[in-house]
Amino acid sequence: MNEKFHFDPETNGVYGAPQSYDYLRGLAESQEIEWCSLDLTGVMTKRVFLKRCAGALQFPAGFGGNWDALADCLEDLSWQAAGGVVVHWQNGGAFAKSLPKDFSTALAIFTDAATYWSEQARVMLVLLDENSLNGRVLPPLHSA
């Protein structure tokens, strides 16, 4: 990772996570950007996926537990740090494989949220680890 990389709303989006992300995590902390680890180990249903999202991103207690509620919360995030949020999506291979349509829907919702936050001049990146890609090819986060 290039030492000159800086989180910026222009970099918002959904990316394949780099092998080593310690630098990014430290950079997020230094820029007051929330780092959220979305660990999907064992997730095999939409309900559990949404519950893990709610926990990782600290959604309000009234989270509705459906796709619309996920989209609404991702476009609010008023309870997160002012600088923005990085979601490190990990171990999602079983979810992607068992529910490919739900996986695609979730990626679309996160992508739409990242676009929304670009328009609001706030950082939102989603980094999927290799296990979560399930054969999908996402662009790497360019740091050069």
Secondary structure per residue as TSV (DSSP state, phi and psi in degrees):
chain	resnum	aa	ss	phi	psi
A	1	M	-	360.0	132.5
A	2	N	-	-69.2	132.1
A	3	E	T	-64.8	-13.5
A	4	K	T	-95.6	0.2
A	5	F	-	-62.2	142.6
A	6	H	-	-140.3	130.6
A	7	F	-	-65.7	134.4
A	8	D	-	-151.6	144.9
A	9	P	G	-54.7	-24.2
A	10	E	G	-69.0	-18.4
A	11	T	G	-93.6	0.7
A	12	N	-	-54.6	146.1
A	13	G	E	154.0	-171.3
A	14	V	E	-112.5	125.5
A	15	Y	E	-134.0	160.8
A	16	G	E	-73.5	132.9
A	17	A	-	-72.6	143.8
A	18	P	-	-68.2	158.4
A	19	Q	S	-57.3	-42.2
A	20	S	-	-114.2	125.5
A	21	Y	-	-121.6	8.2
A	22	D	H	-57.7	-42.1
A	23	Y	H	-60.6	-46.1
A	24	L	H	-61.9	-41.1
A	25	R	H	-63.4	-43.1
A	26	G	H	-65.4	-39.5
A	27	L	H	-64.5	-42.5
A	28	A	H	-58.9	-45.3
A	29	E	H	-60.7	-42.9
A	30	S	H	-67.7	-24.3
A	31	Q	T	-98.0	10.4
A	32	E	T	57.4	42.1
A	33	I	-	-107.2	128.5
A	34	E	E	-68.2	133.6
A	35	W	E	-106.3	116.8
A	36	C	E	-114.2	122.7
A	37	S	E	-92.7	112.7
A	38	L	E	-99.8	91.0
A	39	D	E	-89.7	115.9
A	40	L	-	-103.6	22.1
A	41	T	T	-53.8	125.1
A	42	G	T	79.0	0.0
A	43	V	-	-74.6	122.8
A	44	M	-	-129.9	2.1
A	45	T	S	-135.6	156.7
A	46	K	H	-60.9	-43.2
A	47	R	H	-57.8	-46.0
A	48	V	H	-71.0	-37.2
A	49	F	H	-57.0	-49.6
A	50	L	H	-63.1	-36.8
A	51	K	H	-65.2	-40.9
A	52	R	H	-65.5	-39.0
A	53	C	H	-60.6	-45.5
A	54	A	H	-59.8	-41.8
A	55	G	H	-69.5	-46.8
A	56	A	H	-65.1	-37.9
A	57	L	T	-98.4	5.9
A	58	Q	T	55.2	48.4
A	59	F	-	-61.7	153.0
A	60	P	-	-59.5	157.0
A	61	A	T	-57.4	-27.1
A	62	G	T	-84.2	11.9
A	63	F	-	-52.6	127.6
A	64	G	-	-75.1	-14.3
A	65	G	-	72.2	32.2
A	66	N	S	-140.8	175.2
A	67	W	H	-61.7	-41.0
A	68	D	H	-62.5	-41.0
A	69	A	H	-65.6	-38.1
A	70	L	H	-61.0	-48.0
A	71	A	H	-59.8	-44.7
A	72	D	H	-61.1	-45.8
A	73	C	H	-66.7	-39.8
A	74	L	H	-67.1	-22.5
A	75	E	T	-98.8	13.2
A	76	D	T	-113.6	-75.5
A	77	L	-	50.8	26.8
A	78	S	T	-63.5	-18.1
A	79	W	T	-88.0	-5.0
A	80	Q	S	-90.9	168.3
A	81	A	-	-56.7	148.7
A	82	A	T	-59.5	-32.0
A	83	G	T	-73.3	-21.4
A	84	G	E	129.8	-161.5
A	85	V	E	-147.4	142.7
A	86	V	E	-116.9	127.0
A	87	V	E	-105.2	115.9
A	88	H	E	-96.1	99.3
A	89	W	E	-84.4	114.8
A	90	Q	E	-125.2	148.5
A	91	N	S	57.4	37.8
A	92	G	-	-95.0	11.9
A	93	G	H	-59.9	-42.9
A	94	A	H	-65.3	-41.0
A	95	F	H	-62.8	-47.1
A	96	A	H	-61.7	-38.8
A	97	K	H	-75.9	-41.8
A	98	S	H	-79.6	-28.0
A	99	L	-	-135.1	68.7
A	100	P	H	-60.7	-33.9
A	101	K	H	-67.8	-43.3
A	102	D	H	-65.7	-38.2
A	103	F	H	-59.6	-46.2
A	104	S	H	-63.3	-41.1
A	105	T	H	-61.9	-45.3
A	106	A	H	-61.6	-44.6
A	107	L	H	-61.1	-40.5
A	108	A	H	-63.5	-41.2
A	109	I	H	-65.2	-43.9
A	110	F	H	-65.7	-38.1
A	111	T	H	-64.3	-44.5
A	112	D	H	-61.6	-39.9
A	113	A	H	-65.0	-41.2
A	114	A	H	-62.6	-39.7
A	115	T	H	-64.1	-44.7
A	116	Y	H	-56.0	-46.7
A	117	W	H	-69.8	-26.8
A	118	S	H	-60.6	-42.3
A	119	E	H	-68.3	-21.1
A	120	Q	T	-97.4	4.4
A	121	A	T	60.1	41.6
A	122	R	-	-130.9	143.2
A	123	V	E	-76.5	133.9
A	124	M	E	-149.8	113.0
A	125	L	E	-122.3	145.7
A	126	V	E	-122.7	123.8
A	127	L	E	-116.5	112.4
A	128	L	E	-93.9	127.6
A	129	D	-	-71.1	166.4
A	130	E	H	-58.3	-38.0
A	131	N	H	-60.4	-32.9
A	132	S	H	-79.9	-17.4
A	133	L	H	-71.0	-30.6
A	134	N	T	47.8	47.3
A	135	G	T	88.6	-12.6
A	136	R	-	-71.3	149.1
A	137	V	-	-112.1	118.0
A	138	L	-	-112.1	150.9
A	139	P	-	-65.7	145.8
A	140	P	B	-74.6	157.5
A	141	L	-	-74.2	111.6
A	142	H	-	-76.6	131.6
A	143	S	-	-127.2	10.9
A	144	A	-	-85.6	360.0
